[in-house]
Amino acid sequence: MDHICVVFPILPGKTEEARAFQRELDTERKADYDRSERRIGITREYWFIASVPGGDQLVAYMESQDFNQAFGQFVQSQDDFDQ
């Protein structure tokens, strides 16, 4: 089982947009999001926003049997949701 944690800087003034995107994934796009995660092999995924002195950061934690394979499937996907 692979455990991956990555951190992405959020551009100044874009934190609320990041929160709105996550709310959308957790509500009206939840079924599509879950289907996509299962299809590519992500078994668990959590997103957090961390406010640090250098600015807000998006912290993502993911689990997969083979993260490199899952990431490759996501990058190559032609699925409407993934696009």
Biopython code that builds the backbone (N, CA, C, O; Angstrom):
import numpy as np
from Bio.PDB.StructureBuilder import StructureBuilder

atoms = [
    (1, "MET", "N", (0.850, -1.175, 0.000)),
    (1, "MET", "CA", (0.000, 0.000, 0.000)),
    (1, "MET", "C", (0.892, 1.234, 0.000)),
    (1, "MET", "O", (1.770, 1.372, 0.851)),
    (2, "ASP", "N", (0.666, 2.127, -0.954)),
    (2, "ASP", "CA", (1.388, 3.397, -1.014)),
    (2, "ASP", "C", (0.614, 4.471, -0.255)),
    (2, "ASP", "O", (-0.611, 4.551, -0.339)),
    (3, "HIS", "N", (1.352, 5.290, 0.482)),
    (3, "HIS", "CA", (0.788, 6.427, 1.204)),
    (3, "HIS", "C", (1.520, 7.664, 0.692)),
    (3, "HIS", "O", (2.743, 7.751, 0.796)),
    (4, "ILE", "N", (0.782, 8.612, 0.145)),
    (4, "ILE", "CA", (1.383, 9.794, -0.473)),
    (4, "ILE", "C", (0.811, 11.046, 0.176)),
    (4, "ILE", "O", (-0.394, 11.143, 0.405)),
    (5, "CYS", "N", (1.669, 11.985, 0.463)),
    (5, "CYS", "CA", (1.234, 13.291, 0.955)),
    (5, "CYS", "C", (1.973, 14.352, 0.143)),
    (5, "CYS", "O", (3.202, 14.354, 0.071)),
    (6, "VAL", "N", (1.197, 15.260, -0.469)),
    (6, "VAL", "CA", (1.787, 16.338, -1.261)),
    (6, "VAL", "C", (1.200, 17.667, -0.806)),
    (6, "VAL", "O", (0.085, 17.727, -0.287)),
    (7, "VAL", "N", (1.964, 18.716, -1.008)),
    (7, "VAL", "CA", (1.547, 20.050, -0.608)),
    (7, "VAL", "C", (1.644, 20.972, -1.813)),
    (7, "VAL", "O", (2.672, 21.033, -2.487)),
    (8, "PHE", "N", (0.549, 21.693, -2.075)),
    (8, "PHE", "CA", (0.493, 22.638, -3.186)),
    (8, "PHE", "C", (0.229, 24.033, -2.642)),
    (8, "PHE", "O", (-0.688, 24.212, -1.841)),
    (9, "PRO", "N", (1.009, 25.024, -3.057)),
    (9, "PRO", "CA", (0.701, 26.387, -2.616)),
    (9, "PRO", "C", (-0.596, 26.868, -3.267)),
    (9, "PRO", "O", (-0.868, 26.576, -4.431)),
    (10, "ILE", "N", (-1.379, 27.599, -2.505)),
    (10, "ILE", "CA", (-2.587, 28.226, -3.042)),
    (10, "ILE", "C", (-2.232, 29.674, -3.359)),
    (10, "ILE", "O", (-1.672, 30.382, -2.521)),
    (11, "LEU", "N", (-2.555, 30.103, -4.556)),
    (11, "LEU", "CA", (-2.257, 31.480, -4.935)),
    (11, "LEU", "C", (-2.957, 32.450, -3.998)),
    (11, "LEU", "O", (-4.072, 32.177, -3.552)),
    (12, "PRO", "N", (-2.324, 33.579, -3.691)),
    (12, "PRO", "CA", (-2.952, 34.564, -2.817)),
    (12, "PRO", "C", (-4.348, 34.943, -3.329)),
    (12, "PRO", "O", (-4.535, 35.212, -4.515)),
    (13, "GLY", "N", (-5.311, 34.959, -2.422)),
    (13, "GLY", "CA", (-6.675, 35.324, -2.765)),
    (13, "GLY", "C", (-7.506, 34.194, -3.342)),
    (13, "GLY", "O", (-8.663, 34.418, -3.698)),
    (14, "LYS", "N", (-6.953, 32.967, -3.452)),
    (14, "LYS", "CA", (-7.665, 31.848, -4.081)),
    (14, "LYS", "C", (-8.100, 30.768, -3.078)),
    (14, "LYS", "O", (-8.599, 29.718, -3.482)),
    (15, "THR", "N", (-7.915, 31.018, -1.790)),
    (15, "THR", "CA", (-8.253, 30.006, -0.791)),
    (15, "THR", "C", (-9.734, 29.672, -0.806)),
    (15, "THR", "O", (-10.096, 28.498, -0.732)),
    (16, "GLU", "N", (-10.590, 30.663, -0.899)),
    (16, "GLU", "CA", (-12.031, 30.392, -0.901)),
    (16, "GLU", "C", (-12.428, 29.586, -2.135)),
    (16, "GLU", "O", (-13.322, 28.742, -2.058)),
    (17, "GLU", "N", (-11.780, 29.832, -3.267)),
    (17, "GLU", "CA", (-12.064, 29.039, -4.463)),
    (17, "GLU", "C", (-11.664, 27.575, -4.245)),
    (17, "GLU", "O", (-12.361, 26.668, -4.699)),
    (18, "ALA", "N", (-10.553, 27.346, -3.557)),
    (18, "ALA", "CA", (-10.130, 25.970, -3.248)),
    (18, "ALA", "C", (-11.158, 25.298, -2.337)),
    (18, "ALA", "O", (-11.486, 24.127, -2.529)),
    (19, "ARG", "N", (-11.664, 26.030, -1.350)),
    (19, "ARG", "CA", (-12.694, 25.482, -0.460)),
    (19, "ARG", "C", (-13.981, 25.192, -1.230)),
    (19, "ARG", "O", (-14.616, 24.160, -1.013)),
    (20, "ALA", "N", (-14.365, 26.089, -2.120)),
    (20, "ALA", "CA", (-15.585, 25.901, -2.913)),
    (20, "ALA", "C", (-15.455, 24.671, -3.808)),
    (20, "ALA", "O", (-16.411, 23.910, -3.962)),
    (21, "PHE", "N", (-14.280, 24.474, -4.395)),
    (21, "PHE", "CA", (-14.046, 23.296, -5.239)),
    (21, "PHE", "C", (-14.208, 22.022, -4.420)),
    (21, "PHE", "O", (-14.850, 21.073, -4.870)),
    (22, "GLN", "N", (-13.631, 21.992, -3.224)),
    (22, "GLN", "CA", (-13.747, 20.806, -2.382)),
    (22, "GLN", "C", (-15.194, 20.581, -1.957)),
    (22, "GLN", "O", (-15.645, 19.436, -1.911)),
    (23, "ARG", "N", (-15.931, 21.646, -1.645)),
    (23, "ARG", "CA", (-17.355, 21.493, -1.304)),
    (23, "ARG", "C", (-18.123, 20.884, -2.481)),
    (23, "ARG", "O", (-18.989, 20.031, -2.287)),
    (24, "GLU", "N", (-17.805, 21.323, -3.689)),
    (24, "GLU", "CA", (-18.458, 20.784, -4.880)),
    (24, "GLU", "C", (-18.180, 19.286, -5.011)),
    (24, "GLU", "O", (-19.086, 18.513, -5.323)),
    (25, "LEU", "N", (-16.934, 18.872, -4.774)),
    (25, "LEU", "CA", (-16.596, 17.447, -4.841)),
    (25, "LEU", "C", (-17.307, 16.652, -3.754)),
    (25, "LEU", "O", (-17.651, 15.488, -3.959)),
    (26, "ASP", "N", (-17.526, 17.268, -2.610)),
    (26, "ASP", "CA", (-18.172, 16.576, -1.484)),
    (26, "ASP", "C", (-19.690, 16.553, -1.591)),
    (26, "ASP", "O", (-20.348, 15.846, -0.827)),
    (27, "THR", "N", (-20.259, 17.312, -2.524)),
    (27, "THR", "CA", (-21.720, 17.388, -2.622)),
    (27, "THR", "C", (-22.182, 16.972, -4.017)),
    (27, "THR", "O", (-22.316, 15.780, -4.291)),
    (28, "GLU", "N", (-22.425, 17.941, -4.898)),
    (28, "GLU", "CA", (-23.040, 17.628, -6.193)),
    (28, "GLU", "C", (-22.174, 16.777, -7.122)),
    (28, "GLU", "O", (-22.709, 16.161, -8.043)),
    (29, "ARG", "N", (-20.859, 16.722, -6.914)),
    (29, "ARG", "CA", (-19.990, 15.895, -7.774)),
    (29, "ARG", "C", (-19.475, 14.646, -7.058)),
    (29, "ARG", "O", (-18.596, 13.952, -7.569)),
    (30, "LYS", "N", (-20.025, 14.361, -5.873)),
    (30, "LYS", "CA", (-19.516, 13.266, -5.052)),
    (30, "LYS", "C", (-19.546, 11.917, -5.772)),
    (30, "LYS", "O", (-18.570, 11.170, -5.703)),
    (31, "ALA", "N", (-20.633, 11.591, -6.454)),
    (31, "ALA", "CA", (-20.730, 10.301, -7.139)),
    (31, "ALA", "C", (-19.665, 10.189, -8.228)),
    (31, "ALA", "O", (-19.028, 9.145, -8.363)),
    (32, "ASP", "N", (-19.464, 11.259, -9.007)),
    (32, "ASP", "CA", (-18.437, 11.252, -10.057)),
    (32, "ASP", "C", (-17.046, 11.126, -9.455)),
    (32, "ASP", "O", (-16.203, 10.389, -9.965)),
    (33, "TYR", "N", (-16.815, 11.846, -8.372)),
    (33, "TYR", "CA", (-15.523, 11.830, -7.686)),
    (33, "TYR", "C", (-15.222, 10.419, -7.164)),
    (33, "TYR", "O", (-14.129, 9.896, -7.378)),
    (34, "ASP", "N", (-16.196, 9.809, -6.480)),
    (34, "ASP", "CA", (-16.006, 8.456, -5.957)),
    (34, "ASP", "C", (-15.741, 7.459, -7.078)),
    (34, "ASP", "O", (-14.865, 6.604, -6.956)),
    (35, "ARG", "N", (-16.490, 7.566, -8.163)),
    (35, "ARG", "CA", (-16.318, 6.657, -9.308)),
    (35, "ARG", "C", (-14.906, 6.795, -9.888)),
    (35, "ARG", "O", (-14.257, 5.797, -10.201)),
    (36, "SER", "N", (-14.445, 8.023, -10.025)),
    (36, "SER", "CA", (-13.110, 8.277, -10.566)),
    (36, "SER", "C", (-12.032, 7.678, -9.659)),
    (36, "SER", "O", (-11.102, 7.026, -10.134)),
    (37, "GLU", "N", (-12.165, 7.904, -8.360)),
    (37, "GLU", "CA", (-11.174, 7.388, -7.410)),
    (37, "GLU", "C", (-11.112, 5.857, -7.477)),
    (37, "GLU", "O", (-10.025, 5.280, -7.518)),
    (38, "ARG", "N", (-12.269, 5.206, -7.488)),
    (38, "ARG", "CA", (-12.295, 3.739, -7.552)),
    (38, "ARG", "C", (-11.689, 3.244, -8.860)),
    (38, "ARG", "O", (-10.935, 2.272, -8.869)),
    (39, "ARG", "N", (-12.020, 3.914, -9.971)),
    (39, "ARG", "CA", (-11.550, 3.469, -11.285)),
    (39, "ARG", "C", (-10.034, 3.511, -11.380)),
    (39, "ARG", "O", (-9.425, 2.596, -11.934)),
    (40, "ILE", "N", (-9.416, 4.558, -10.850)),
    (40, "ILE", "CA", (-7.962, 4.676, -10.980)),
    (40, "ILE", "C", (-7.201, 4.010, -9.833)),
    (40, "ILE", "O", (-5.980, 3.870, -9.900)),
    (41, "GLY", "N", (-7.917, 3.598, -8.778)),
    (41, "GLY", "CA", (-7.258, 2.849, -7.709)),
    (41, "GLY", "C", (-6.844, 3.653, -6.495)),
    (41, "GLY", "O", (-5.990, 3.207, -5.728)),
    (42, "ILE", "N", (-7.424, 4.828, -6.298)),
    (42, "ILE", "CA", (-7.183, 5.579, -5.061)),
    (42, "ILE", "C", (-8.192, 5.085, -4.038)),
    (42, "ILE", "O", (-9.399, 5.219, -4.241)),
    (43, "THR", "N", (-7.710, 4.514, -2.940)),
    (43, "THR", "CA", (-8.605, 3.927, -1.951)),
    (43, "THR", "C", (-8.971, 4.887, -0.832)),
    (43, "THR", "O", (-9.975, 4.684, -0.150)),
    (44, "ARG", "N", (-8.180, 5.922, -0.635)),
    (44, "ARG", "CA", (-8.467, 6.928, 0.396)),
    (44, "ARG", "C", (-7.812, 8.228, -0.040)),
    (44, "ARG", "O", (-6.690, 8.236, -0.547)),
    (45, "GLU", "N", (-8.534, 9.337, 0.167)),
    (45, "GLU", "CA", (-7.979, 10.645, -0.199)),
    (45, "GLU", "C", (-8.561, 11.702, 0.719)),
    (45, "GLU", "O", (-9.774, 11.774, 0.912)),
    (46, "TYR", "N", (-7.687, 12.519, 1.280)),
    (46, "TYR", "CA", (-8.097, 13.624, 2.152)),
    (46, "TYR", "C", (-7.382, 14.889, 1.702)),
    (46, "TYR", "O", (-6.213, 14.854, 1.318)),
    (47, "TRP", "N", (-8.096, 16.000, 1.754)),
    (47, "TRP", "CA", (-7.534, 17.305, 1.403)),
    (47, "TRP", "C", (-7.728, 18.241, 2.581)),
    (47, "TRP", "O", (-8.783, 18.257, 3.214)),
    (48, "PHE", "N", (-6.696, 19.017, 2.864)),
    (48, "PHE", "CA", (-6.743, 19.988, 3.954)),
    (48, "PHE", "C", (-6.146, 21.306, 3.463)),
    (48, "PHE", "O", (-5.306, 21.324, 2.563)),
    (49, "ILE", "N", (-6.586, 22.390, 4.059)),
    (49, "ILE", "CA", (-5.951, 23.686, 3.796)),
    (49, "ILE", "C", (-5.202, 24.069, 5.068)),
    (49, "ILE", "O", (-5.775, 24.115, 6.156)),
    (50, "ALA", "N", (-3.920, 24.340, 4.908)),
    (50, "ALA", "CA", (-3.074, 24.754, 6.026)),
    (50, "ALA", "C", (-2.671, 26.208, 5.818)),
    (50, "ALA", "O", (-2.138, 26.577, 4.771)),
    (51, "SER", "N", (-2.934, 27.016, 6.823)),
    (51, "SER", "CA", (-2.499, 28.411, 6.782)),
    (51, "SER", "C", (-1.163, 28.499, 7.494)),
    (51, "SER", "O", (-1.075, 28.265, 8.700)),
    (52, "VAL", "N", (-0.122, 28.838, 6.745)),
    (52, "VAL", "CA", (1.231, 28.943, 7.286)),
    (52, "VAL", "C", (1.771, 30.337, 6.974)),
    (52, "VAL", "O", (1.205, 31.043, 6.139)),
    (53, "PRO", "N", (2.852, 30.740, 7.630)),
    (53, "PRO", "CA", (3.365, 32.102, 7.398)),
    (53, "PRO", "C", (3.622, 32.439, 5.928)),
    (53, "PRO", "O", (3.489, 33.599, 5.539)),
    (54, "GLY", "N", (3.983, 31.466, 5.117)),
    (54, "GLY", "CA", (4.259, 31.718, 3.710)),
    (54, "GLY", "C", (3.017, 31.775, 2.832)),
    (54, "GLY", "O", (3.122, 32.040, 1.635)),
    (55, "GLY", "N", (1.846, 31.533, 3.406)),
    (55, "GLY", "CA", (0.595, 31.544, 2.650)),
    (55, "GLY", "C", (-0.132, 30.218, 2.804)),
    (55, "GLY", "O", (0.414, 29.256, 3.345)),
    (56, "ASP", "N", (-1.359, 30.175, 2.326)),
    (56, "ASP", "CA", (-2.162, 28.960, 2.446)),
    (56, "ASP", "C", (-1.629, 27.864, 1.523)),
    (56, "ASP", "O", (-1.159, 28.122, 0.415)),
    (57, "GLN", "N", (-1.723, 26.637, 2.025)),
    (57, "GLN", "CA", (-1.235, 25.465, 1.303)),
    (57, "GLN", "C", (-2.346, 24.422, 1.253)),
    (57, "GLN", "O", (-3.079, 24.245, 2.226)),
    (58, "LEU", "N", (-2.471, 23.738, 0.129)),
    (58, "LEU", "CA", (-3.395, 22.627, -0.004)),
    (58, "LEU", "C", (-2.598, 21.354, 0.245)),
    (58, "LEU", "O", (-1.652, 21.056, -0.484)),
    (59, "VAL", "N", (-2.980, 20.604, 1.272)),
    (59, "VAL", "CA", (-2.289, 19.378, 1.660)),
    (59, "VAL", "C", (-3.171, 18.201, 1.254)),
    (59, "VAL", "O", (-4.328, 18.116, 1.668)),
    (60, "ALA", "N", (-2.631, 17.302, 0.453)),
    (60, "ALA", "CA", (-3.385, 16.143, -0.021)),
    (60, "ALA", "C", (-2.715, 14.861, 0.456)),
    (60, "ALA", "O", (-1.505, 14.685, 0.315)),
    (61, "TYR", "N", (-3.520, 13.974, 1.021)),
    (61, "TYR", "CA", (-3.057, 12.653, 1.449)),
    (61, "TYR", "C", (-3.841, 11.615, 0.657)),
    (61, "TYR", "O", (-5.067, 11.692, 0.576)),
    (62, "MET", "N", (-3.141, 10.645, 0.072)),
    (62, "MET", "CA", (-3.790, 9.603, -0.722)),
    (62, "MET", "C", (-3.193, 8.237, -0.413)),
    (62, "MET", "O", (-2.018, 8.109, -0.070)),
    (63, "GLU", "N", (-4.036, 7.227, -0.544)),
    (63, "GLU", "CA", (-3.593, 5.844, -0.419)),
    (63, "GLU", "C", (-3.994, 5.094, -1.676)),
    (63, "GLU", "O", (-5.063, 5.327, -2.241)),
    (64, "SER", "N", (-3.123, 4.189, -2.107)),
    (64, "SER", "CA", (-3.375, 3.363, -3.285)),
    (64, "SER", "C", (-2.473, 2.144, -3.212)),
    (64, "SER", "O", (-1.383, 2.208, -2.644)),
    (65, "GLN", "N", (-2.919, 1.041, -3.781)),
    (65, "GLN", "CA", (-2.058, -0.137, -3.861)),
    (65, "GLN", "C", (-0.804, 0.166, -4.670)),
    (65, "GLN", "O", (0.276, -0.334, -4.357)),
    (66, "ASP", "N", (-0.945, 0.989, -5.716)),
    (66, "ASP", "CA", (0.182, 1.364, -6.572)),
    (66, "ASP", "C", (-0.061, 2.801, -7.043)),
    (66, "ASP", "O", (-0.730, 3.032, -8.051)),
    (67, "PHE", "N", (0.487, 3.752, -6.305)),
    (67, "PHE", "CA", (0.205, 5.152, -6.605)),
    (67, "PHE", "C", (0.714, 5.561, -7.986)),
    (67, "PHE", "O", (0.037, 6.315, -8.685)),
    (68, "ASN", "N", (1.878, 5.088, -8.391)),
    (68, "ASN", "CA", (2.384, 5.450, -9.718)),
    (68, "ASN", "C", (1.423, 5.008, -10.818)),
    (68, "ASN", "O", (1.190, 5.742, -11.778)),
    (69, "GLN", "N", (0.871, 3.816, -10.677)),
    (69, "GLN", "CA", (-0.092, 3.338, -11.664)),
    (69, "GLN", "C", (-1.368, 4.178, -11.613)),
    (69, "GLN", "O", (-1.899, 4.553, -12.658)),
    (70, "ALA", "N", (-1.864, 4.476, -10.414)),
    (70, "ALA", "CA", (-3.079, 5.282, -10.274)),
    (70, "ALA", "C", (-2.875, 6.671, -10.871)),
    (70, "ALA", "O", (-3.742, 7.172, -11.587)),
    (71, "PHE", "N", (-1.749, 7.285, -10.585)),
    (71, "PHE", "CA", (-1.463, 8.618, -11.119)),
    (71, "PHE", "C", (-1.374, 8.576, -12.647)),
    (71, "PHE", "O", (-1.892, 9.462, -13.326)),
    (72, "GLY", "N", (-0.728, 7.559, -13.177)),
    (72, "GLY", "CA", (-0.631, 7.407, -14.630)),
    (72, "GLY", "C", (-1.997, 7.255, -15.270)),
    (72, "GLY", "O", (-2.253, 7.828, -16.329)),
    (73, "GLN", "N", (-2.878, 6.488, -14.640)),
    (73, "GLN", "CA", (-4.233, 6.323, -15.167)),
    (73, "GLN", "C", (-4.988, 7.648, -15.132)),
    (73, "GLN", "O", (-5.722, 7.974, -16.065)),
    (74, "PHE", "N", (-4.807, 8.404, -14.065)),
    (74, "PHE", "CA", (-5.479, 9.706, -13.962)),
    (74, "PHE", "C", (-4.983, 10.662, -15.045)),
    (74, "PHE", "O", (-5.786, 11.308, -15.718)),
    (75, "VAL", "N", (-3.688, 10.751, -15.212)),
    (75, "VAL", "CA", (-3.097, 11.667, -16.195)),
    (75, "VAL", "C", (-3.537, 11.320, -17.612)),
    (75, "VAL", "O", (-3.767, 12.222, -18.418)),
    (76, "GLN", "N", (-3.657, 10.036, -17.934)),
    (76, "GLN", "CA", (-4.024, 9.603, -19.271)),
    (76, "GLN", "C", (-5.538, 9.495, -19.480)),
    (76, "GLN", "O", (-5.993, 9.257, -20.599)),
    (77, "SER", "N", (-6.306, 9.667, -18.426)),
    (77, "SER", "CA", (-7.746, 9.465, -18.510)),
    (77, "SER", "C", (-8.405, 10.461, -19.484)),
    (77, "SER", "O", (-8.048, 11.638, -19.539)),
    (78, "GLN", "N", (-9.354, 9.955, -20.229)),
    (78, "GLN", "CA", (-10.172, 10.784, -21.109)),
    (78, "GLN", "C", (-11.580, 10.937, -20.533)),
    (78, "GLN", "O", (-12.462, 11.483, -21.196)),
    (79, "ASP", "N", (-11.795, 10.461, -19.313)),
    (79, "ASP", "CA", (-13.080, 10.577, -18.637)),
    (79, "ASP", "C", (-13.431, 12.051, -18.442)),
    (79, "ASP", "O", (-12.573, 12.849, -18.064)),
    (80, "ASP", "N", (-14.681, 12.414, -18.699)),
    (80, "ASP", "CA", (-15.113, 13.812, -18.567)),
    (80, "ASP", "C", (-14.811, 14.391, -17.194)),
    (80, "ASP", "O", (-14.341, 15.524, -17.089)),
    (81, "PHE", "N", (-15.076, 13.627, -16.142)),
    (81, "PHE", "CA", (-14.833, 14.127, -14.789)),
    (81, "PHE", "C", (-13.350, 14.386, -14.566)),
    (81, "PHE", "O", (-12.981, 15.421, -14.011)),
    (82, "ASP", "N", (-12.503, 13.471, -14.987)),
    (82, "ASP", "CA", (-11.063, 13.623, -14.794)),
    (82, "ASP", "C", (-10.500, 14.791, -15.584)),
    (82, "ASP", "O", (-9.545, 15.442, -15.159)),
    (83, "GLN", "N", (-11.090, 15.046, -16.718)),
    (83, "GLN", "CA", (-10.620, 16.168, -17.548)),
    (83, "GLN", "C", (-10.941, 17.476, -16.860)),
    (83, "GLN", "O", (-10.631, 18.543, -17.389)),
]
sb = StructureBuilder()
sb.init_structure("model")
sb.init_model(0)
sb.init_chain("A")
sb.init_seg("    ")
for serial, (resi, resn, name, xyz) in enumerate(atoms, 1):
    if name == "N":
        sb.init_residue(resn, " ", resi, " ")
    sb.init_atom(name, np.array(xyz, "f"), 0.0, 1.0, " ", f" {name:<3s}", serial, name[0])
structure = sb.get_structure()
